[in-house]
């Protein structure tokens, strides 16, 4: 019979709060990157997602993601309105804390995932269309994929896919959705790929607090205040640091100067990549994952995107999509039961089959997110219309969508 552990409860309450603050923090990270006339629209989108998805999760989202299994693909609605989700622990989901606390921790993951996609469509989307799309996407894309990977009877969980804290469910999912959205929505008016952030200090502050919140994200996914949380904590910091240094050096080599934006982008790429692996690998492996992800993401952000010309405005695909793919596959290479007996050995520890399983999970997430996002985009675009008109885009979304301004002047 599962027993409550007060130390675990305290740790998971703290971790849940740390993950919650990542969504407003993401708003500042993204807000510093857009033009002055659109900063409040980004803040509004992130804060509304925090509100709307919290409601959706309590009403039915949690039940769809983690409720009693239906064919390995979705949860039943047995837990609708948190019916049956009480203060006693669940025998499968973090069995030393109240079931409601596990629900709350997972709710913060469900909140930040669609918030990541915002970076692909900033400065040119109708708020009404955004709102409808986010609710549909969370319900029809995020919740099923979370069930596949994290529910005890999800089909990807059954074949042994490893995703400690959301590399597949969160970052690949959001990154691919962002790419599809950017391609279907089209480029912003009058904005080139090399446009500088309007407020880099705000962006750096956001990146720093994302790093802080990520300790709750990854170490909290251990589910207890034990040694596995320590491992995930160290791996998180190590990968972020290695990726930040790697991006700085790449910047220095190819652009002749090290940049603050490059370091901030690189460390986020490292945090993304280590997310699926944080509780399965050694610190040295985390260092390698961070460095590798930085190189791959740097190539996609600085070379691939300009070559193909798509306007993934804040590089959600380049950083989160590609970082998530690198991390998911790297887990299949570097994972070891010496770190986590509940995990699996990867390629370097005599089990090449785990890399194949990670590849299947990666392809499944890419396909499901891409197709589902495209269908939902077309539906919302037909019903509401996704993009603001050219006049509103030039004026800015702060004034045209919300009648507010972040500053006293318009760029």
Secondary structure as a PSIPRED ss2 file (coil, helix, strand):
# PSIPRED VFORMAT (PSIPRED V4.0)

   1 X C   1.000  0.000  0.000
   2 X C   1.000  0.000  0.000
   3 X C   1.000  0.000  0.000
   4 X C   1.000  0.000  0.000
   5 X C   1.000  0.000  0.000
   6 X H   0.000  1.000  0.000
   7 X H   0.000  1.000  0.000
   8 X H   0.000  1.000  0.000
   9 X H   0.000  1.000  0.000
  10 X H   0.000  1.000  0.000
  11 X H   0.000  1.000  0.000
  12 X H   0.000  1.000  0.000
  13 X H   0.000  1.000  0.000
  14 X H   0.000  1.000  0.000
  15 X H   0.000  1.000  0.000
  16 X H   0.000  1.000  0.000
  17 X H   0.000  1.000  0.000
  18 X H   0.000  1.000  0.000
  19 X H   0.000  1.000  0.000
  20 X H   0.000  1.000  0.000
  21 X H   0.000  1.000  0.000
  22 X H   0.000  1.000  0.000
  23 X H   0.000  1.000  0.000
  24 X H   0.000  1.000  0.000
  25 X H   0.000  1.000  0.000
  26 X H   0.000  1.000  0.000
  27 X H   0.000  1.000  0.000
  28 X H   0.000  1.000  0.000
  29 X H   0.000  1.000  0.000
  30 X H   0.000  1.000  0.000
  31 X H   0.000  1.000  0.000
  32 X C   1.000  0.000  0.000
  33 X C   1.000  0.000  0.000
  34 X C   1.000  0.000  0.000
  35 X C   1.000  0.000  0.000
  36 X H   0.000  1.000  0.000
  37 X H   0.000  1.000  0.000
  38 X H   0.000  1.000  0.000
  39 X H   0.000  1.000  0.000
  40 X H   0.000  1.000  0.000
  41 X H   0.000  1.000  0.000
  42 X H   0.000  1.000  0.000
  43 X H   0.000  1.000  0.000
  44 X H   0.000  1.000  0.000
  45 X H   0.000  1.000  0.000
  46 X H   0.000  1.000  0.000
  47 X H   0.000  1.000  0.000
  48 X H   0.000  1.000  0.000
  49 X H   0.000  1.000  0.000
  50 X H   0.000  1.000  0.000
  51 X H   0.000  1.000  0.000
  52 X H   0.000  1.000  0.000
  53 X H   0.000  1.000  0.000
  54 X H   0.000  1.000  0.000
  55 X H   0.000  1.000  0.000
  56 X H   0.000  1.000  0.000
  57 X H   0.000  1.000  0.000
  58 X H   0.000  1.000  0.000
  59 X H   0.000  1.000  0.000
  60 X H   0.000  1.000  0.000
  61 X H   0.000  1.000  0.000
  62 X H   0.000  1.000  0.000
  63 X H   0.000  1.000  0.000
  64 X H   0.000  1.000  0.000
  65 X H   0.000  1.000  0.000
  66 X H   0.000  1.000  0.000
  67 X C   1.000  0.000  0.000
  68 X C   1.000  0.000  0.000
  69 X E   0.000  0.000  1.000
  70 X E   0.000  0.000  1.000
  71 X C   1.000  0.000  0.000
  72 X C   1.000  0.000  0.000
  73 X C   1.000  0.000  0.000
  74 X E   0.000  0.000  1.000
  75 X E   0.000  0.000  1.000
  76 X C   1.000  0.000  0.000
  77 X H   0.000  1.000  0.000
  78 X H   0.000  1.000  0.000
  79 X H   0.000  1.000  0.000
  80 X H   0.000  1.000  0.000
  81 X H   0.000  1.000  0.000
  82 X H   0.000  1.000  0.000
  83 X C   1.000  0.000  0.000
  84 X C   1.000  0.000  0.000
  85 X C   1.000  0.000  0.000
  86 X C   1.000  0.000  0.000
  87 X C   1.000  0.000  0.000
  88 X C   1.000  0.000  0.000
  89 X C   1.000  0.000  0.000
  90 X C   1.000  0.000  0.000
  91 X C   1.000  0.000  0.000
  92 X C   1.000  0.000  0.000
  93 X C   1.000  0.000  0.000
  94 X C   1.000  0.000  0.000
  95 X C   1.000  0.000  0.000
  96 X C   1.000  0.000  0.000
  97 X C   1.000  0.000  0.000
  98 X C   1.000  0.000  0.000
  99 X H   0.000  1.000  0.000
 100 X H   0.000  1.000  0.000
 101 X H   0.000  1.000  0.000
 102 X H   0.000  1.000  0.000
 103 X H   0.000  1.000  0.000
 104 X H   0.000  1.000  0.000
 105 X H   0.000  1.000  0.000
 106 X H   0.000  1.000  0.000
 107 X H   0.000  1.000  0.000
 108 X H   0.000  1.000  0.000
 109 X H   0.000  1.000  0.000
 110 X H   0.000  1.000  0.000
 111 X H   0.000  1.000  0.000
 112 X H   0.000  1.000  0.000
 113 X H   0.000  1.000  0.000
 114 X H   0.000  1.000  0.000
 115 X H   0.000  1.000  0.000
 116 X H   0.000  1.000  0.000
 117 X H   0.000  1.000  0.000
 118 X H   0.000  1.000  0.000
 119 X H   0.000  1.000  0.000
 120 X H   0.000  1.000  0.000
 121 X H   0.000  1.000  0.000
 122 X C   1.000  0.000  0.000
 123 X C   1.000  0.000  0.000
 124 X C   1.000  0.000  0.000
 125 X E   0.000  0.000  1.000
 126 X C   1.000  0.000  0.000
 127 X H   0.000  1.000  0.000
 128 X H   0.000  1.000  0.000
 129 X H   0.000  1.000  0.000
 130 X H   0.000  1.000  0.000
 131 X H   0.000  1.000  0.000
 132 X H   0.000  1.000  0.000
 133 X H   0.000  1.000  0.000
 134 X H   0.000  1.000  0.000
 135 X H   0.000  1.000  0.000
 136 X H   0.000  1.000  0.000
 137 X H   0.000  1.000  0.000
 138 X H   0.000  1.000  0.000
 139 X H   0.000  1.000  0.000
 140 X H   0.000  1.000  0.000
 141 X H   0.000  1.000  0.000
 142 X H   0.000  1.000  0.000
 143 X H   0.000  1.000  0.000
 144 X H   0.000  1.000  0.000
 145 X H   0.000  1.000  0.000
 146 X H   0.000  1.000  0.000
 147 X H   0.000  1.000  0.000
 148 X H   0.000  1.000  0.000
 149 X H   0.000  1.000  0.000
 150 X H   0.000  1.000  0.000
 151 X C   1.000  0.000  0.000
 152 X C   1.000  0.000  0.000
 153 X C   1.000  0.000  0.000
 154 X C   1.000  0.000  0.000
 155 X H   0.000  1.000  0.000
 156 X H   0.000  1.000  0.000
 157 X H   0.000  1.000  0.000
 158 X H   0.000  1.000  0.000
 159 X C   1.000  0.000  0.000
 160 X C   1.000  0.000  0.000
 161 X C   1.000  0.000  0.000
 162 X C   1.000  0.000  0.000
 163 X C   1.000  0.000  0.000
 164 X C   1.000  0.000  0.000
 165 X C   1.000  0.000  0.000
 166 X C   1.000  0.000  0.000
 167 X H   0.000  1.000  0.000
 168 X H   0.000  1.000  0.000
 169 X H   0.000  1.000  0.000
 170 X H   0.000  1.000  0.000
 171 X H   0.000  1.000  0.000
 172 X H   0.000  1.000  0.000
 173 X H   0.000  1.000  0.000
 174 X H   0.000  1.000  0.000
 175 X H   0.000  1.000  0.000
 176 X H   0.000  1.000  0.000
 177 X H   0.000  1.000  0.000
 178 X H   0.000  1.000  0.000
 179 X H   0.000  1.000  0.000
 180 X H   0.000  1.000  0.000
 181 X H   0.000  1.000  0.000
 182 X H   0.000  1.000  0.000
 183 X H   0.000  1.000  0.000
 184 X H   0.000  1.000  0.000
 185 X H   0.000  1.000  0.000
 186 X C   1.000  0.000  0.000
 187 X C   1.000  0.000  0.000
 188 X C   1.000  0.000  0.000
 189 X C   1.000  0.000  0.000
 190 X C   1.000  0.000  0.000
 191 X C   1.000  0.000  0.000
 192 X C   1.000  0.000  0.000
 193 X C   1.000  0.000  0.000
 194 X C   1.000  0.000  0.000
 195 X C   1.000  0.000  0.000
 196 X C   1.000  0.000  0.000
 197 X C   1.000  0.000  0.000
 198 X C   1.000  0.000  0.000
 199 X C   1.000  0.000  0.000
 200 X H   0.000  1.000  0.000
 201 X H   0.000  1.000  0.000
 202 X H   0.000  1.000  0.000
 203 X H   0.000  1.000  0.000
 204 X H   0.000  1.000  0.000
 205 X H   0.000  1.000  0.000
 206 X H   0.000  1.000  0.000
 207 X H   0.000  1.000  0.000
 208 X H   0.000  1.000  0.000
 209 X H   0.000  1.000  0.000
 210 X H   0.000  1.000  0.000
 211 X H   0.000  1.000  0.000
 212 X H   0.000  1.000  0.000
 213 X H   0.000  1.000  0.000
 214 X H   0.000  1.000  0.000
 215 X H   0.000  1.000  0.000
 216 X H   0.000  1.000  0.000
 217 X H   0.000  1.000  0.000
 218 X H   0.000  1.000  0.000
 219 X H   0.000  1.000  0.000
 220 X H   0.000  1.000  0.000
 221 X H   0.000  1.000  0.000
 222 X H   0.000  1.000  0.000
 223 X C   1.000  0.000  0.000
 224 X C   1.000  0.000  0.000
 225 X C   1.000  0.000  0.000
 226 X C   1.000  0.000  0.000
 227 X H   0.000  1.000  0.000
 228 X H   0.000  1.000  0.000
 229 X H   0.000  1.000  0.000
 230 X H   0.000  1.000  0.000
 231 X H   0.000  1.000  0.000
 232 X H   0.000  1.000  0.000
 233 X H   0.000  1.000  0.000
 234 X H   0.000  1.000  0.000
 235 X H   0.000  1.000  0.000
 236 X H   0.000  1.000  0.000
 237 X H   0.000  1.000  0.000
 238 X H   0.000  1.000  0.000
 239 X H   0.000  1.000  0.000
 240 X H   0.000  1.000  0.000
 241 X H   0.000  1.000  0.000
 242 X H   0.000  1.000  0.000
 243 X H   0.000  1.000  0.000
 244 X H   0.000  1.000  0.000
 245 X H   0.000  1.000  0.000
 246 X H   0.000  1.000  0.000
 247 X H   0.000  1.000  0.000
 248 X H   0.000  1.000  0.000
 249 X H   0.000  1.000  0.000
 250 X H   0.000  1.000  0.000
 251 X H   0.000  1.000  0.000
 252 X H   0.000  1.000  0.000
 253 X H   0.000  1.000  0.000
 254 X H   0.000  1.000  0.000
 255 X H   0.000  1.000  0.000
 256 X C   1.000  0.000  0.000
 257 X C   1.000  0.000  0.000
 258 X C   1.000  0.000  0.000
 259 X C   1.000  0.000  0.000
 260 X H   0.000  1.000  0.000
 261 X H   0.000  1.000  0.000
 262 X H   0.000  1.000  0.000
 263 X H   0.000  1.000  0.000
 264 X H   0.000  1.000  0.000
 265 X H   0.000  1.000  0.000
 266 X H   0.000  1.000  0.000
 267 X H   0.000  1.000  0.000
 268 X H   0.000  1.000  0.000
 269 X H   0.000  1.000  0.000
 270 X H   0.000  1.000  0.000
 271 X H   0.000  1.000  0.000
 272 X H   0.000  1.000  0.000
 273 X H   0.000  1.000  0.000
 274 X H   0.000  1.000  0.000
 275 X H   0.000  1.000  0.000
 276 X C   1.000  0.000  0.000
 277 X C   1.000  0.000  0.000
 278 X C   1.000  0.000  0.000
 279 X C   1.000  0.000  0.000
 280 X C   1.000  0.000  0.000
 281 X C   1.000  0.000  0.000
 282 X C   1.000  0.000  0.000
 283 X H   0.000  1.000  0.000
 284 X H   0.000  1.000  0.000
 285 X H   0.000  1.000  0.000
 286 X H   0.000  1.000  0.000
 287 X H   0.000  1.000  0.000
 288 X H   0.000  1.000  0.000
 289 X H   0.000  1.000  0.000
 290 X H   0.000  1.000  0.000
 291 X H   0.000  1.000  0.000
 292 X H   0.000  1.000  0.000
 293 X H   0.000  1.000  0.000
 294 X H   0.000  1.000  0.000
 295 X H   0.000  1.000  0.000
 296 X H   0.000  1.000  0.000
 297 X H   0.000  1.000  0.000
 298 X H   0.000  1.000  0.000
 299 X H   0.000  1.000  0.000
 300 X H   0.000  1.000  0.000
 301 X H   0.000  1.000  0.000
 302 X H   0.000  1.000  0.000
 303 X H   0.000  1.000  0.000
 304 X H   0.000  1.000  0.000
 305 X H   0.000  1.000  0.000
 306 X H   0.000  1.000  0.000
 307 X H   0.000  1.000  0.000
 308 X H   0.000  1.000  0.000
 309 X C   1.000  0.000  0.000
 310 X C   1.000  0.000  0.000
 311 X C   1.000  0.000  0.000
 312 X C   1.000  0.000  0.000
 313 X C   1.000  0.000  0.000
 314 X C   1.000  0.000  0.000
 315 X C   1.000  0.000  0.000
 316 X H   0.000  1.000  0.000
 317 X H   0.000  1.000  0.000
 318 X H   0.000  1.000  0.000
 319 X H   0.000  1.000  0.000
 320 X H   0.000  1.000  0.000
 321 X H   0.000  1.000  0.000
 322 X H   0.000  1.000  0.000
 323 X H   0.000  1.000  0.000
 324 X H   0.000  1.000  0.000
 325 X H   0.000  1.000  0.000
 326 X H   0.000  1.000  0.000
 327 X H   0.000  1.000  0.000
 328 X H   0.000  1.000  0.000
 329 X H   0.000  1.000  0.000
 330 X H   0.000  1.000  0.000
 331 X H   0.000  1.000  0.000
 332 X H   0.000  1.000  0.000
 333 X H   0.000  1.000  0.000
 334 X H   0.000  1.000  0.000
 335 X C   1.000  0.000  0.000
 336 X C   1.000  0.000  0.000
 337 X C   1.000  0.000  0.000
 338 X C   1.000  0.000  0.000
 339 X C   1.000  0.000  0.000
 340 X C   1.000  0.000  0.000
 341 X C   1.000  0.000  0.000
 342 X C   1.000  0.000  0.000
 343 X C   1.000  0.000  0.000
 344 X C   1.000  0.000  0.000
 345 X C   1.000  0.000  0.000
 346 X C   1.000  0.000  0.000
 347 X H   0.000  1.000  0.000
 348 X H   0.000  1.000  0.000
 349 X H   0.000  1.000  0.000
 350 X C   1.000  0.000  0.000
 351 X C   1.000  0.000  0.000
 352 X H   0.000  1.000  0.000
 353 X H   0.000  1.000  0.000
 354 X H   0.000  1.000  0.000
 355 X H   0.000  1.000  0.000
 356 X H   0.000  1.000  0.000
 357 X H   0.000  1.000  0.000
 358 X H   0.000  1.000  0.000
 359 X H   0.000  1.000  0.000
 360 X H   0.000  1.000  0.000
 361 X H   0.000  1.000  0.000
 362 X H   0.000  1.000  0.000
 363 X H   0.000  1.000  0.000
 364 X H   0.000  1.000  0.000
 365 X H   0.000  1.000  0.000
 366 X H   0.000  1.000  0.000
 367 X H   0.000  1.000  0.000
 368 X H   0.000  1.000  0.000
 369 X H   0.000  1.000  0.000
 370 X H   0.000  1.000  0.000
 371 X H   0.000  1.000  0.000
 372 X H   0.000  1.000  0.000
 373 X H   0.000  1.000  0.000
 374 X H   0.000  1.000  0.000
 375 X H   0.000  1.000  0.000
 376 X H   0.000  1.000  0.000
 377 X H   0.000  1.000  0.000
 378 X H   0.000  1.000  0.000
 379 X H   0.000  1.000  0.000
 380 X H   0.000  1.000  0.000
 381 X H   0.000  1.000  0.000
 382 X H   0.000  1.000  0.000
 383 X H   0.000  1.000  0.000
 384 X C   1.000  0.000  0.000
 385 X C   1.000  0.000  0.000
 386 X C   1.000  0.000  0.000
 387 X E   0.000  0.000  1.000
 388 X C   1.000  0.000  0.000
 389 X C   1.000  0.000  0.000
 390 X H   0.000  1.000  0.000
 391 X H   0.000  1.000  0.000
 392 X H   0.000  1.000  0.000
 393 X H   0.000  1.000  0.000
 394 X H   0.000  1.000  0.000
 395 X H   0.000  1.000  0.000
 396 X C   1.000  0.000  0.000
 397 X H   0.000  1.000  0.000
 398 X H   0.000  1.000  0.000
 399 X H   0.000  1.000  0.000
 400 X H   0.000  1.000  0.000
 401 X H   0.000  1.000  0.000
 402 X H   0.000  1.000  0.000
 403 X C   1.000  0.000  0.000
 404 X C   1.000  0.000  0.000
 405 X C   1.000  0.000  0.000
 406 X C   1.000  0.000  0.000
 407 X C   1.000  0.000  0.000
 408 X C   1.000  0.000  0.000
 409 X C   1.000  0.000  0.000
 410 X C   1.000  0.000  0.000
 411 X C   1.000  0.000  0.000
